[in-house]
Amino acid sequence: GGWGKTTLARLVYHDPEVKDKFDIMLWIYVSANFGEVKLTQGILEQIPECEFKSAKNLTVLQRGINKYLTKRFLLVLDDMWEESEGRWDKLLAPLRSAQAKGNVLLVTTRKLSVARITSNTEAHIDLDGMKKDDFWLFFKRCIFGDENYQGQRKLQNIAKKIATRLNGNPFAA
């Protein structure tokens, strides 16, 4: 956590050029609570004029996806943990058979196995930590309130040791 996966997905999601390419923009925060019914309901809740929002039966909900998700969409599934390919297939089946072409599923996850299960292509981005020099400036701003802090040498040496152990993770800073 804290490497910027959700932040990057938000930048893509809110980018005007991206928005121009899709008729429907959907964002679902998933975390460890993966449930096909719950996620399908979440998708349907974001589709205007959809009548299937309160159904509890997955088959009924998936019919709603087929009926109402007829335009090009971008669906972000944020913070996915589920590694069961069968459960993924069940969730994604109506999305993969959607009428419109050019739909995009963007998944943020800490697990490469999840990225591989959800993707028809090998398109994934591994986020690494910040570059050492950039992180040091950022870290100094976080702990000293100033990225140009040149005060107490002893404190700076301790801070450098801590910064090295954080491996460029901005959330940890």
C-alpha positions in Angstrom: 0.0 0.0 0.0 0.9 3.6 -0.5 2.7 3.3 -3.8 0.2 5.5 -5.6 -1.9 2.9 -7.5 -5.2 4.6 -6.6 -3.8 8.1 -7.2 -2.6 7.0 -10.7 -6.0 5.5 -11.4 -7.8 8.7 -10.3 -5.6 10.8 -12.6 -6.6 8.5 -15.5 -10.2 8.4 -14.5 -10.5 12.2 -14.2 -8.4 13.1 -17.3 -10.6 15.1 -19.8 -9.1 13.2 -22.8 -10.0 9.9 -21.1 -13.5 11.1 -20.2 -14.1 12.1 -23.9 -13.5 8.5 -25.0 -16.1 6.9 -22.7 -19.9 7.4 -22.3 -20.0 5.8 -18.9 -17.4 6.2 -16.1 -17.6 3.7 -13.2 -15.5 3.4 -10.1 -15.8 0.6 -7.5 -13.6 0.4 -4.4 -13.3 -3.3 -3.7 -10.6 -4.1 -1.1 -10.8 -7.5 0.5 -14.7 -7.5 0.3 -15.0 -9.2 -3.1 -18.5 -10.4 -3.8 -19.9 -10.8 -7.3 -23.4 -9.7 -6.2 -22.1 -6.6 -4.3 -19.8 -5.5 -7.1 -22.4 -6.0 -9.8 -24.9 -4.0 -7.7 -22.2 -1.3 -7.3 -21.7 -1.1 -11.1 -25.5 -0.9 -11.7 -25.9 1.8 -9.2 -23.6 4.0 -11.3 -25.5 3.5 -14.5 -28.2 6.1 -15.0 -31.8 4.9 -15.3 -31.0 1.4 -14.3 -33.9 -0.5 -12.7 -32.0 -3.5 -11.3 -30.1 -1.7 -8.5 -31.9 -3.4 -5.6 -31.9 -7.0 -6.9 -29.9 -9.6 -4.9 -29.8 -12.4 -7.5 -26.6 -12.4 -9.5 -28.3 -13.6 -12.7 -30.9 -10.8 -12.5 -28.1 -8.3 -11.8 -26.1 -9.5 -14.8 -29.2 -9.1 -17.0 -29.2 -5.5 -15.8 -25.6 -5.1 -16.9 -26.5 -6.5 -20.4 -29.6 -4.3 -20.7 -28.2 -1.0 -19.4 -24.5 -1.1 -20.0 -24.8 -0.5 -23.7 -22.4 2.3 -24.2 -18.6 2.4 -24.1 -17.4 2.4 -20.5 -14.4 2.7 -18.3 -14.7 0.6 -15.1 -12.1 1.1 -12.3 -11.9 -1.7 -9.8 -9.8 -0.2 -7.1 -7.7 -2.2 -4.6 -8.5 -5.8 -5.8 -7.3 -8.8 -3.8 -9.4 -11.7 -5.2 -7.3 -14.3 -6.8 -10.0 -16.8 -7.8 -10.2 -17.0 -11.5 -13.7 -18.6 -11.4 -15.1 -15.8 -9.3 -13.5 -13.2 -11.7 -15.0 -15.0 -14.7 -18.4 -14.9 -13.1 -18.1 -11.1 -12.3 -16.7 -10.1 -15.7 -18.8 -12.3 -18.0 -21.5 -9.7 -18.7 -18.9 -7.0 -19.0 -16.9 -9.0 -21.6 -20.0 -9.5 -23.7 -21.1 -5.9 -23.5 -22.6 -4.5 -26.8 -20.2 -1.5 -27.1 -16.6 -2.1 -28.2 -13.6 -0.4 -26.7 -14.6 -0.8 -23.1 -11.7 -0.7 -20.5 -11.3 -2.4 -17.2 -8.7 -0.7 -15.0 -7.7 -2.7 -11.9 -5.5 -1.5 -9.1 -4.0 -4.3 -7.0 -1.0 -5.2 -4.9 -0.9 -8.7 -6.4 0.5 -9.4 -9.9 -1.6 -12.6 -9.9 -4.8 -10.5 -9.8 -3.5 -8.3 -12.7 -2.9 -11.4 -14.8 -6.3 -12.9 -14.0 -8.2 -9.8 -15.0 -6.3 -8.9 -18.1 -6.8 -10.2 -21.6 -3.5 -8.6 -22.4 -0.2 -8.4 -20.5 -0.7 -4.7 -20.0 0.1 -3.9 -16.4 2.2 -1.2 -14.7 4.5 -2.0 -11.8 4.8 1.0 -9.5 8.1 1.4 -7.8 9.1 3.9 -5.1 10.2 7.4 -5.8 13.7 8.0 -7.0 16.2 8.3 -4.2 16.9 12.1 -4.6 13.2 13.0 -5.1 12.2 10.9 -2.1 14.8 12.5 0.1 13.4 16.0 -0.7 9.9 14.8 -0.1 10.8 13.0 3.1 12.6 16.2 4.4 9.4 18.2 3.7 7.3 15.6 5.6 9.5 15.5 8.7 11.1 18.9 8.8 8.4 20.9 7.0 11.0 22.1 4.5 12.7 20.1 1.7 15.7 22.5 1.9 16.2 21.9 5.7 19.9 22.0 6.5 19.6 22.0 10.3 21.0 19.6 12.9 23.4 17.2 11.2 22.6 14.4 13.7 18.9 14.6 12.9 19.6 14.6 9.1 21.8 11.5 9.4 19.0 9.7 11.3 16.5 10.9 8.7 18.6 9.5 5.9 18.8 6.1 7.5 15.0 6.1 7.9 14.5 7.3 4.3 16.7 4.5 2.9 14.7 1.9 4.8 11.4 3.3 3.3 12.6 2.5 -0.2 10.9 5.5 -1.8 7.4 4.7 -0.5 5.6 8.1 -0.3 2.9 6.8 2.0 5.4 5.6 4.5 7.1 9.0 4.4 
